[in-house]
């Protein structure tokens, strides 16, 4: 029963990742169909990000009242409805409106499943959980690419992903009883008095530093994915096609790194995985800053992905150990909100700085973010030095 539930959780996280890159991969064709301009994609993306932050902040209350299974089911259902809405829509305003449930669903399911795995499963499953998100995030553009290659039909791409998510929704609906396997009076089913509010969670020592770590890491991950191809073109002189291929090495490094960090978690604590991952990432970024050939820089970007891989899942999995199980859903919600805030604002800020001073600033800013993440994580470790040894 536990194994079946774990498979369903992995499946749900693939579903979380599937829509993430659809808009970017289809917008060049979509905008022509709906009479939009290039920059309007940013309005949709910002709406999704804002609603994701909001739903992350309310995740602990939803979990407390309804439990992980129902929250996950409803969140994936919201996402599915949004994608079907994209399929039928012809006006830009409707895309903005549909971005609201898309963002609300994403934030809730991420916080719900991350908290559940952190409470009930070993650290390796948290790493593999976020690896499955990466698989979903890669699969979405592949499906969209196939649809575009067959008649520029971006709507069919959204419809296909919507059908896949519908199947996941039906599986979640049929498995609601499985989520009770760990029911033992903890926060999910607890008394109202046991709920730790976001304001109370913020007062716990180390929580704010953990939020800073999440903000810096997630912001750097999103910014690297957005700007690294431009860095290779302008700073290393590569062609656009080569630059695109090189930038994919970052995500390949993350996926491979999360697979291996899952195995390493049986030998190393979350604290050490965060520490070593941060150091490896900094080494890769230092190489990127140096005037090295483009093929060396490409290898360095792979190293950055490998180093960053265990950071996000390890911070989340360490949360109940560091801050207590009763506070974990609220703290993870705050961490997720910080992460999504970082992924929204930092790429915009990095783009502004790079446009003023040059693309060579991209790895420098990433190194600064990794350094802040490393220092803030070590500050949390000092507060809880008796834990996660």
N, C-alpha and C positions, 0 to 999 in steps of 0.2 A: 504493500500500500504506500509506504514512504517513497519507494523507488518510482512508482507511478506518479505520485504527486510531484516529485522532483522533475520528471520528464515534462509534465504539464507546465511547471514553472519555467523551464527552459524554453518551451514552445511559446509561452506568453511573452518572454523577453525577445524572442525572434520577432514576434508580432509588434513589439514596441519599436524595434529598429526598422521594420519594413518601410514605414512612410517617411522616415527622416530625410532621405535624400531625393525623394520623388520630385519635389517642386523644382529644385535646382537642375535636375537632369532633364526636365520636360519644359521648362519655362520659355526657352527660345521659340518653341512651337506654340505653346499655350497662349502666349501673349498676343500672337497674331490672330488666334481664333476668338479671343474675348476682347480685342481692341485695347489691350493694356500696353504700357511702356516697360522698358527693362527694369527701371528702379522700383516699379510697383511690387515686384517679388519681395523686396525688402519689407514692405508694409505687411504682407502676409506673414513673413518670417517673424517679424517683431511681435505681431499679434499672438502667434503661436507661443513664442518665448515668454511673453508677459503672462499669458494664461497658464503656462507650465509652472512658472514661479508661484503664482497664486495657488494653484492646486497642490503644489508641494507644501506650502505653508498650512493648508487645511487638511493635509493627509492624516495627521495623527488623530484628529477628531473623527474623521470618516472611519479610520481603522478601529477606533475605540467603539464606535456605534454599530458598525456593520460587519467588521471582520475582514480579513485579507481576501478571502475568496470572493465575496460579493463586490468589494471595491475593485478588485482586478477585473471581474466580469463586466461591471458597469463601465470601467475606464476603457477597456478594449472595445466595448459596444459603442461608446462615444466616438472613438477613433474610426470604427467601421462606418458609422453613419456619416461622418465627415467625408470619408473617401468616396462613398457613393454619391454624396452631395457634389463633390468636385466633378464626378463623372457627368452629372446632369446639368451643371451650372454653365451659363453663358455670359454672366455679368460679373465684373470684378467685385462689386459690392458683396455678392453672395460668397465669393471666396474669402473675403475678410470675415464675414459672419461665420462661415464654416471653420475658419481657423480657430475660433473660440473653443468649441468642443474638442477640436484636435489637440490643442494645447492642454486643456483641462484633463483630458484622458491620459496624456503622456506623463504629466507630473505625478498624478495619483498612482498610476500603476508602477512607475519606477520606484517611488518611495515605499509603496506597499510591499512589493516583492523583495526589495532590498532589505527592508526591515525584517521580513519573515525569514529570509535566508540567514541574515545575521543572527537572529535569535535561535534558530533551530538546526542549522547545518554548519558543517566545518568550513574553514576559510577557502578551501579549494573550490567549493561550489560557488562561492561569491565571484571568484575569478572567472570560472567557466560561465557563470550566468552572464557576466558582462561581455564575455567572448561571444556568446550567442547573440547578444545585441549587435555586435559587429557583423556577424553573419547576416542578420536581418538587414542592417544598414547597407551592406554590399549587395544583397539580393535585390532590393528595391530598384536601384538604377539598372541592374541587368534586365529585370522584367520590363522596365520602361524603355530601355534601349531596343529590346526585341519588338515592342509595340511600335516604336517610332520607325524602325527599319521596315515595318510592314504597313506602309501607307501613312506614316506620320500620325498615327492614331494614339495620341497621348491619353485619350479618354479610356481606351482599352487597358492601358497600363494601370490607371487608377481602379478600373473595374476588377482587374485580375487580383490586385492586392486586396481590394475590398472583399472579394470572394474568399481569399485565403484567411483573412481576419474573421469572416463570418464562420468559417469552419472552426477556428480557434475559440470563438465565442460559444459555439455549440458544445465544444469539448469542455470549456470552463463551466457551462451551465450544468452539464451532466456530471461534473466532478465536485460540486459544491460540498458534498458530504466529506470528501477526502481532506479538506482543510482542517477538519476538527481532530485530526490524528494527533496534533500536538496541543490540543486544548487542555489547559491546566490552570486556568484562573489568572493567566497573565494579562497584560494590558489589553489584549484584543477583546477579551470577554469580561474585563474587570469592572469593578464598581466605578461610578463616575468620579469618586474621590481619588482614585488611583491615576487618573489622567493628568499628566504633566503638561501644562500649557506651554506654548512657544515662549511666552514671557518668562515663565519659570525656568524653562530649559536654557534660555540665554544667560541666566544667572549662574549656571553650573560652571565651575572653573574649567577652562580649556575649550569650552564649546565655541566661543568666538574665534579662537585660533584655528580650530578645526574647520570652521566655515571659511576662513581666509585660505586655508590649504585647498579646499574644494573649489573656491572661486578662481584661484590662480591656476590650478591644474586644468580644470575643465575649460577655462578661458584660453589657456595656451594650446590645448588639444584642438579646439575649434579653430583658433587663429592659424595654427600650423596647417590644418587641412585647407583653409581658405587662401592663405598667402604664400605657401611654400612654392607652388608652381611659378608664381610671379617672381619669387626670389631667384629661382634657378634661371629663368629667362633673362632677367635684368642684371643679376650679379654674377652668374656663371656662364652666360652666353649660350645656353642650350636652346633648342627649338621648342616650340609649344608642345609638340607631341612627346618629346623626350621629357620635358618638364612635368607633364601630366603623369607620365609613367613613374618618374622619380618620386613625385608627391605621394603616389599610392603606396610607396615603401613605408611611409609613416604608419598607415593603417595596417599594413601587413605585419609590421613590427608589433603593433598593439595586440593583434589577434594571436600571433605566435607567442608573444610575451605572456598573455593571459592564460594560454594553455599551459605553458611551462611553470608560471608562477603558482598555478593551481597545485601542481605536483610539489613545488618548492615549499608551499605553505605547510606541508607535513613536517618539514624540518626547521623552517624559519617562522618566527612570529610575524604578525601583521606590521608591528613596529619596525622590524628589520627589513621587511619587504618594501615598505615605504621609504626607509632610509636608503637602502641600496639602489632602489629604483630611481630615486631622486638624484643620487650621485652619478649613476650611469647616464641618465638623461642629460645632466650638466656636462659630462665629458663629450657626449655627442654634439651638444650645442656649441661647445668650445671649438670643436673641429670645424663645424659649419661656419663659425666666425672667421677662422683663419683662411688665408688665400690659397686654398687647396684646389686641385682639379675637380671638375664636376662629378666624376665618378666616385671620388673619395667623399665628396659632400653628400652624394646619394647614400653611400654606406653609413655616413654619420647620421643621416635622417632616420635610417632603419634602426640605428642604435638608440636614438631619441625615443622612437616608438616602443622599443623593447624596454627601455628604462621606465617610461611613463606607464606601461601596461598595468603593473600591480597597484599603482597609487590609488586610483579611484575606488576599486573594489576593496582594497585593504583598509582604507579609511572608513568606509561604510561598515565593513565586517567588524572592525575594532570598536565601533560605537557602543554596543551594549556592554562590552567589557570595560570600556573607559568611563562611561557616564551612567551606567546602570540600565537594566532591562526595562524598568518602568518608564524611563525617560527616552528610551531608544527611538520610538516612533516619532516623537517630537523633534529630537535632535537630528535624526536622519532627514526629516522633512525640511529642517532649517539648512542642513548641509546640501540637500538637493536644490533648494531655492537659491542658495549661494552659487552652486555649480552652474545652474541655468542663467543666473544673472551674469556670471563671468563669461559664459559662452555667447551671451547676447552683446555685452558692452565691450569686452576686450578686443574682439576682432575689428569692431568699428574704430576703436581708439588706435589700434595698431595700423589699420589702413590709413588713418589720418596722419600719423607720425611718418609712416613710410612714404606717403605722397609728398611730404614736406622735405624729408631728408634723404630718401632713397630706400630701396628694398633691402640694402645691406643691414638695415636696422632690425629686420624681422628676427633673425636668430639672436640678436643682442637683447631684444625685448623678451623673447622666449626664455633666454637664460636668466634674466632678471626675475621673471615670473616663477621659474623653477626654483630659484634661490629663495624667494619669499615663501614659496610652498614648503621647501625643505626646512627653513628656519621656524616657521609657524608650527609645523608638525613636530619638530624637536622640542618646542616649547610645551606642546601638549604632553609629550613624553616625560618631560621634567616634572610636570604636575602629577602624572600617574606613573612614576618611575618604578613602582612596585608591581605594576601590571604588565602583561604582554612581554615578559622577559624571554 
